Amino acid sequence: MELKNKKLTNDEFYGIQKEILTQWPTGADVNFEKAVEFHQSLPENKNFGKKLVKAKKEGKTLVQPRAGVALVQEHIDLLTYLQDKGGADLLPTTVDSYTRQNRYKEAEVGIQESVRESKSMLNGLPIVNHGVDACRSIINELNTPVQVRHGTPDARLLTEISYAGGFTSYEGGGISYNIPYAKNVSLEKTIRDWQYCDRLTGIYEEAGVSINREPYGPLTGTLVPPCISHSVAIIESLLAAEQGVKNITVGYGQCGNLVQDVAAIRSLGSLTEEYLKRYGYNDVEVTTVLHQWMGGFPQDEAQAFSVISWGSAIAALSKATKVIVKTPHEAIGVPTKEANAQGLRCTKQMINMLCDQQLSNTSHVVNEMMIISAETRCIVDKCFELGEGDLAVGTVRAFQAGVLDIPFAPSKLNAGKMLPARDNDGAIRILNAANVPLSKELIDFNREKIEERAQAEKRDASFQMVIDDVYSISKGKLVGRPW
Ligand SMILES: CCC[C@H]1O[C@@H](n2cnc3c(N)ncnc32)[C@H](O)[C@@H]1O
């Protein structure tokens, strides 16, 4: 089937579904009518998208951790602890790495080993192996909406079981779960597979079950310029809306400079709404999520709490609808439930202290919003042009041409030529745009900002700055100074 940004017909969708549900025995338990009934049996306070829309209206920032362990009861215990002791407003179910690669046999081994060892031998919950009823037991046991978070290029079966199991939010997209996650997976295939996931979301929506979709915002989480992550978020939102998705959370990974991060969150929400309306999707609810720093973390827990607090402050001051919380164990690995809850309480304290303030649109913030918006429009509009109006085709061609170029991405489909670096205030600028189609004035602006830093550091703007910036926060600073 040739790639096009067009809503899948019923024949196309159900033809694919037949095969998908046979990929693992638990697929046989998926029954759409029973799934809709289960969703309709849930109280409204368990619907993820509704809670986000309410928070946006009230100007509140909700806190959500990442969390997932191998066995169902332990996972329920973990989420209950994060709900009750961490104060999570929204809950995750992070899926394990085997499931993300459709390696359900190894996930099964991981489950058996976890039973034998009485501890989680997987870095998340293997939803496909556990199946629909297990998911429903999770949803029934908790009083807080739950979202599936993963990193799966081919997530079609995982989506079917997650939705039938009662989850009301789902992260990912054909770009954001391919280029930063996989080495050599066809972008045409992942865009098409995620059209399936979004069409399924639309089918639930049309049956009266609203399921929130969240493109994975931070991408590689390392020095990603706002215009790059915004472009991917907007493209995935448009592709999802074409399939009937009506509730979307667009995300951004905190970079560290106050003005740039606040401007990024505010411009992300308005740009997404602008593009959705421009292309005729007038009934999509848009909310925003700030991811606390996604790059390297300090080992020292006190320093880690400082990074968590700074991300919390940015989320509150930018009025992001939601913030994804890190933990003091970030530099070590999968956190204990206690550490995870500490990250939540630290975040909640900061948000509660700042909830009565917000950083007004000062000239610096407005200027930064204009820069980010102009850069993002250069990229997204070029994608439409390359696709001769078809955004799906244009996106594939944009990666081939290096128009979309995500820094430090493992995928061989990614050009990896665009180079980011921090300026003298710690904002992420573009040192070398390569084939990213920014206007001359935008390229000059970025270069001038980095040149200010070069002058201050008495060294040439170079790749060394990029390397210094990759490690700076884990070494206790924001800007990777040579001293
Ligand atoms: C793209 C997301 C990466 C982040 O996702 C966190 N993460 C991954 N798996 C789990 C888990 N099972 N429990 C708590 N956090 C988890 C990592 O630490 C990292 O920050």
The ligand as an SDF file (V2000), in Angstrom:
LIG
                    3D

 20 22  0  0  0  0  0  0  0  0999 V2000
   12.5440    8.0050   26.7410 C   0  0  0  0  0  0  0  0  0  0  0  0
   12.3510    7.8450   28.2030 C   0  0  0  0  0  0  0  0  0  0  0  0
   13.6550    7.6050   28.9210 C   0  0  0  0  0  0  0  0  0  0  0  0
   13.4120    7.7800   30.4020 C   0  0  0  0  0  0  0  0  0  0  0  0
   12.5060    6.8290   30.8860 O   0  0  0  0  0  0  0  0  0  0  0  0
   12.9520    6.4120   32.1620 C   0  0  0  0  0  0  0  0  0  0  0  0
   12.4740    5.0500   32.3630 N   0  0  0  0  0  0  0  0  0  0  0  0
   12.5700    4.0590   31.4800 C   0  0  0  0  0  0  0  0  0  0  0  0
   12.0240    2.9380   32.0030 N   0  0  0  0  0  0  0  0  0  0  0  0
   11.5940    3.2590   33.2550 C   0  0  0  0  0  0  0  0  0  0  0  0
   10.9450    2.5410   34.3060 C   0  0  0  0  0  0  0  0  0  0  0  0
   10.6320    1.2370   34.1550 N   0  0  0  0  0  0  0  0  0  0  0  0
   10.6360    3.1790   35.4550 N   0  0  0  0  0  0  0  0  0  0  0  0
   10.9480    4.5070   35.5870 C   0  0  0  0  0  0  0  0  0  0  0  0
   11.5640    5.2430   34.6380 N   0  0  0  0  0  0  0  0  0  0  0  0
   11.8810    4.6040   33.4950 C   0  0  0  0  0  0  0  0  0  0  0  0
   14.4610    6.4980   32.1040 C   0  0  0  0  0  0  0  0  0  0  0  0
   15.0180    6.7040   33.3110 O   0  0  0  0  0  0  0  0  0  0  0  0
   14.6620    7.6840   31.2060 C   0  0  0  0  0  0  0  0  0  0  0  0
   14.7210    8.8280   32.0010 O   0  0  0  0  0  0  0  0  0  0  0  0
  1  2  1  0
  2  3  1  0
  3  4  1  0
  4  5  1  0
  4 19  1  0
  5  6  1  0
  6  7  1  0
  6 17  1  0
  7  8  1  0
  7 16  1  0
  8  9  2  0
  9 10  1  0
 10 11  1  0
 10 16  2  0
 11 12  1  0
 11 13  2  0
 13 14  1  0
 14 15  2  0
 15 16  1  0
 17 18  1  0
 17 19  1  0
 19 20  1  0
M  END
$$$$
